[in-house]
Amino acid sequence: MLKIVEQQACAKINLFLRVTGRRANGYHELDSVFLPISLADEIRLEISSAEETSITLTCDAPSLASSQNNLATRAAHAFMSEFDLAAQVRIDLRKRIPIAAGLGGGSSDAGAVLRMLASAAEIDDADDSVRLHKVALSLGADVPFFLDPRPSRVNGIGELIARRANRADAPDATHPARHRRPSLRGLDRRDFQRARPRALERARPRRRHRGDSTRRNLSGDHRQ
């Protein structure tokens, strides 16, 4: 039997990012607010019965199409191994998020593949959710967020996620809002207090000292 699952994998932005420490394994601990945005990759899974697992990827981005070891395929392999499943999985990935642009495109693809496979396999109880979260974290610090991408305060190395409440208009994983600025409702002032002074510093106009204009004229330099 063939099962087809289609979803979008949205990008994210960081409203601010503060490094709070470094663990012995080299991972940095952070404090940030992640906000999903409407820009999204498109993913289609074709899942069919098989005695042994087979994962294949087709992609419209040549750099990813030539590799079978990207985050999307690694996520599928990790899922099948963790839950002791076997199937033939074909992943069709249409890239819309720029690669290596800091928008979480690869992590979002991995998170989408994990939640799509979990839905197809009807893996949804509390214990399985914990296992799925561990699989996501093993793939990358941002991947757990993309299991359920909603505005969130994120700590640890990315595994401590506190969802922001009352976000009825937030883009979700399967139907992100299109062509609309992300609303900030549901976030409080504490989410911005560390970013605000730097923003003000950038916005503060340079104070011109008395005599600046005279010195420039005397030097013969009339450039603005």
Sequence and secondary structure as in RCSB ss.txt:
>XXXX:A:sequence
MLKIVEQQACAKINLFLRVTGRRANGYHELDSVFLPISLADEIRLEISSAEETSITLTCDAPSLASSQNNLATRA
AHAFMSEFDLAAQVRIDLRKRIPIAAGLGGGSSDAGAVLRMLASAAEIDDADDSVRLHKVALSLGADVPFFLDPR
PSRVNGIGELIARRANRADAPDATHPARHRRPSLRGLDRRDFQRARPRALERARPRRRHRGDSTRRNLSGDHRQ
>XXXX:A:secstr
 EEEEEEEEEEEEEEEEEEEEE TTS EEEEEEEEEEEEEEEEEEEEEE SS EEEEEESSHHHHT S SHHHHH
HHHHHHHTT  EEEEEEEE  S TTSSS HHHHHHHHHHHHHHHHTT  SHHHHHHHHHHHHHH TTGGGGGS  
SEEEETTTTEEEE S  TTS  SSS   S     TT  GGGTTTTHHHHHHHHS     TTHHHHHHHHT    
